[in-house]
Amino acid sequence: MAAGQTAFEPADAPAAAQTERQKLRKHFGRFDILFFLLCTIVGVDTIGTVASSGAEAFTWLIVLAVVFFIPSALLIAELGAAFPEEGGPYIWTSRAFGRLAGAVNNFLYWITNPVWLGGTLAVAAVTAFTTFFNDGKDLSTPAFYAFALVFIWVGVLAAILSFDVGKWIPTIGAWSRFVLLGFFTLTVVVYGIKHGLHGFGLGDFSPTYAGFVGLVPVLMFNYVGFELPNTAGDEMTDAQKDVPFAIFRSAALSVLLYALPILGILLVLPVKAITGLGGFLDAIRQVFTVYGGNVAADGTVTSSGAGTVLGDIAAILFILTVLSSGVTWVMGSDRALAVSGYDGAAPRFLGVISSRFGTPVRVNILSGLVSTLVLVLAHQLTNGSAAKLFGAVLGLAISTTLISYLGIFPALAVLRYKAPDVPRPYKAPFPRTISVVLTVLILFASVQLIAPGLGDHWFKKDEYAVDGWTHAERWQYLLTEAVPLAVFILLGVLFWALGKPTRTANSLAKE
């Protein structure tokens, strides 16, 4: 074994990897990983989208927790402890299926995050601001861009900071979730005692195929991310022990943090009044009237006194929460892209770790530029419609994210076969079954995201159509999803081609 090479690093790792990995710093402990995972998995931007499907959303949330969330936790716990190098999912995919597959998969894994940050998360933050601080009125175009761009670049700056500083963003984000979701849930109880709640019959919780198509993709999107801390594997103090510990604890907390507020929204708001973009924010405003304010007969909410103050605090916590979601995913996926750069599956220019910060600053800046471009393009293409922008970009972010797991999930079974002698501190049960079931679910969800309702009634109104889009616009929606996805795949191949000089240099070094 060469000097500086770990027991987990393949023998053909480029010398460039050693150069860059020496700049990394170990600042990532057990509870840092736990808080990081909570920010990664528990995202408040999609709570309204899930709740808008009604009581059956709660049913599918529990079903997916059993058949998808728990198995994926078992899968990642094994891979993360057995192969804990920097780059995580890129390492697993490329070692299982080769660098070309790793390059394409990793590009999809990375690109979804600046798309998500510049589209869905930025719009959600703007919506929280306008709902609570601007009387629900839309911002002017210049004000919209000013707010959204500050949001994006604060997130990028947080990702650039070294982990000993930057890790405090996920920590703050995790506590923001605890306070926001916990206080909201308690307030729902107070609201219910004072005003009564919407009742549900057992039949309302019955799962339907339409609900499956509409909910499974977004729930899977909520339930992925266990692997993200492993993108900073070489920055962990003890990956083999800490990864399984953090995964299993974050899994239990995440289900609870999703289930309680979604049930709270369903109990407070009529299903027809819940929107994907503003559902959670509307529910906060309504239940917080118990502290000051009232709800008119037509559903109009007026806040006053403590209700206004607490609502404003909740809006700030909401913005911090969505920001920390974006920061953790950008931190992780940017590291994975940088690793592919010095591993020969992306341009070497991107595979550089900053000596000053110990982070992939070049990739961080690229992510900020892509987020900015997405924000501008999406805003223009949807004519400034927040609902359309949110729905289209969320669909693209989810589909791109989920497709990247077509390389990650099968890697468990493949690496059990290809690398049987690698020590595995934790071994998942039934590895082939887990890999196959998770991969099939991802395939189905990905198809339904691109063409909702395909196989039944494609883009049928009130069943499969995305918020803000009509049945007549189904082809336009299809293009907004399929064309960027095809471009991203081709760019992944291009990145692999541009990594050839690094692969060649490695081959020459071995001779």
C-alpha positions, -999 to +999 in steps of 0.1 A: +000+000+000+014+034-010+022+060+016-008+080+026-032+055+010-061+043+032-074+008+034-105+019+016-089+037-013-086+018-046-051+010-057-056+031-089-065+063-071-048+093-089-019+109-072-039+141-074-063+126-048-034+125-023-025+162-030-061+174-024-070+152+005-041+165+025-059+199+026-089+184+043-094+189+080-111+166+105-138+187+122-169+164+117-179+146+149-208+124+158-234+150+168-222+173+139-232+144+115-266+140+133-275+177+130-262+177+094-285+148+086-315+164+102-310+195+080-305+173+050-336+151+054-361+173+072-370+200+046-400+223+054-403+235+017-422+203+008-445+199+038-473+218+021-469+198-011-474+166+009-503+179+030-521+191-001-529+155-009-551+152+021-553+126+049-539+098+027-506+118+027-502+107+063-508+071+053-482+072+025-457+089+047-458+060+072-458+034+044-428+049+027-410+052+061-412+014+063-406+003+028-382+031+016-368+052+044-357+024+068-342+002+041-322+032+027-309+039+062-297+003+065-281+005+030-262+038+036-251+028+071-232-002+055-217+018+026-209+048+047-190+027+074-173+004+049-163+030+023-159+062+043-136+082+019-143+117+008-169+118-020-192+092-005-218+084-032-195+091-060-169+067-046-195+039-042-210+044-077-177+046-095-162+017-077-193-004-084-200+006-120-169+025-133-159+061-136-183+069-166-213+058-146-199+076-115-193+108-135-229+109-149-245+099-116-224+124-097-232+153-120-269+146-115-263+143-078-245+177-078-266+198-103-299+192-085-287+212-055-279+246-071-312+241-091-331+234-058-313+263-040-319+289-068-355+277-075-375+260-048-357+271-017-353+307-028-390+310-037-400+294-005-379+319+015-394+348-005-429+335+001-423+333+038-411+369+038-440+382+018-466+362+038-455+375+072-436+408+065-453+422+033-491+415+040-490+387+015-483+410-014-458+400-041-424+417-041-415+439-071-392+422-096-361+441-084-369+434-047-376+397-055-342+393-072-324+412-044-339+390-017-334+358-036-298+365-046-288+374-010-304+341+001-284+322-025-251+338-019-253+336+019-258+299+014-228+297-009-206+316+015-216+292+043-205+263+021-172+280+014-163+283+051-142+256+066-162+228+083-152+239+118-171+272+110-195+261+083-209+232+104-226+256+127-251+265+099-265+229+100-265+230+138-285+262+139-307+248+112-314+216+132-324+236+162-346+259+140-365+228+129-370+216+165-383+250+176-404+257+145-420+223+141-423+216+178-439+249+186-462+246+156-474+212+167-481+224+202-500+254+189-521+231+168-532+214+200-540+248+216-559+258+184-579+226+184-589+230+220-601+265+213-617+263+179-620+226+170-603+207+142-612+192+109-624+157+114-612+126+094-629+093+088-609+062+084-618+063+047-600+096+043-567+078+051-572+051+025-543+050+000-551+055-037-531+051-068-534+088-076-521+096-041-492+071-047-482+088-079-484+123-065-469+116-031-443+089-034-418+109-054-419+139-030-418+117+000-388+099-014-372+132-020-378+140+016-365+107+027-331+106+009-298+121+020-284+097+045-253+094+024-246+132+023-223+133+054-201+107+037-192+132+010-170+147+037-158+113+048-122+123+053-133+152+075-150+129+100-133+121+132-145+085+133-167+077+103-170+039+109-186+044+143-203+078+139-221+072+105-244+043+117-250+061+150-262+094+133-282+076+105-304+056+128-311+084+152-318+109+125-342+085+108-364+083+139-363+120+145-370+128+108-402+107+106-415+124+137-406+159+125-424+153+092-454+134+106-465+158+133-466+191+113-482+174+083-509+160+105-512+194+121-518+211+087-545+186+078-563+191+111-562+229+107-568+237+070-594+223+046-576+202+019-588+225-009-571+254+009-537+238+011-512+246-016-477+231-022-460+265-019-478+282+010-496+254+028-473+252+058-470+290+060-508+294+058-513+269+086-487+287+108-506+320+103-539+304+111-530+285+143-510+314+156-542+335+159-546+318+193-519+342+205-536+372+188-558+376+157-588+360+141-599+339+112-629+353+092-657+332+079-642+332+044-608+320+058-590+353+058-565+354+086-557+386+105-529+385+130-524+409+159-503+413+191-484+383+201-498+364+171-480+388+148-447+387+168-447+349+170-456+346+133-427+368+123-404+347+145-418+316+128-411+331+094-375+338+103-371+302+116-387+290+083-362+309+062-333+297+084-346+261+080-348+262+042-314+280+040-297+253+061-313+226+039-297+242+009-264+247+026-260+211+038-268+197+003-245+222-014-217+214+011-220+177+004-227+176-033-199+201-040-175+179-022-186+149-042-181+169-075-146+180-064-136+144-056-147+133-091-125+161-104-093+148-089-104+112-094-106+116-132-144+118-137-147+156-141-124+185-151-093+187-129-099+224-125-129+216-103-111+190-082-092+215-061-096+219-023-087+253-009-057+253+013-072+282+033-107+268+039-103+231+033-134+233+010-140+230-027-143+268-033-143+266-071-172+242-071-190+263-044-188+294-066-199+273-096-230+262-076-238+298-068-236+308-104-258+279-115-283+288-087-284+324-099-290+313-135-318+290-125-335+317-105-334+341-134-345+316-161-372+300-140-386+334-131-387+345-167-401+313-181-430+312-156-437+350-160-430+355-123-456+331-111-444+318-078-466+287-078-455+277-113-419+284-106-421+264-074-438+234-090-416+231-121-383+235-103-393+212-075-403+186-100-369+189-118-350+189-085-368+158-073-364+139-106-327+148-109-320+138-073-339+105-074-323+094-107-289+098-091-299+071-066-301+046-095-263+045-091-262+046-053-287+021-043-276-009-065-240-003-052-247-021-020-253-055-037-226-049-063-199-039-038-208-069-016-198-090-046-168-069-059-153-060-026-162-088-001-130-085+019-135-048+028-142-046+066-179-038+073-185-025+108-222-026+100-238-050+075-273-045+062-296-075+061-308-088+027-286-065+006-298-077-028-335-073-018-329-039-004-310-027-035-336-041-059-367-028-040-352+007-036-341+009-072-375-001-085-392+025-064-368+052-076-374+042-113-412+044-108-410+078-090-387+092-116-410+084-145-440+098-127-422+130-119-414+136-156-449+126-168-473+126-138-500+101-141-484+083-171-501+049-174-534+061-160-545+097-169-514+117-177-516+152-161-553+148-153-567+179-135-572+175-097-553+142-097-519+144-114-515+180-127-488+200-108-498+231-089-500+261-112-502+240-144-532+230-164-539+199-184-534+219-216-499+228-205-488+191-200-464+191-230-448+223-218-443+208-184-429+176-199-403+197-217-394+217-186-386+183-169-372+161-197-350+186-216-329+198-186-326+162-175-313+151-209-289+180-209-276+172-174-269+136-185-249+148-215-230+172-193-221+143-170-207+125-200-188+156-210-174+160-175-161+124-177-145+132-211-128+163-196-114+141-169-093+120-193-061+140-188-063+131-150-070+095-158-041+094-183-017+110-158-027+084-133-020+056-158+014+070-166+023+074-129+016+037-124+038+025-152 
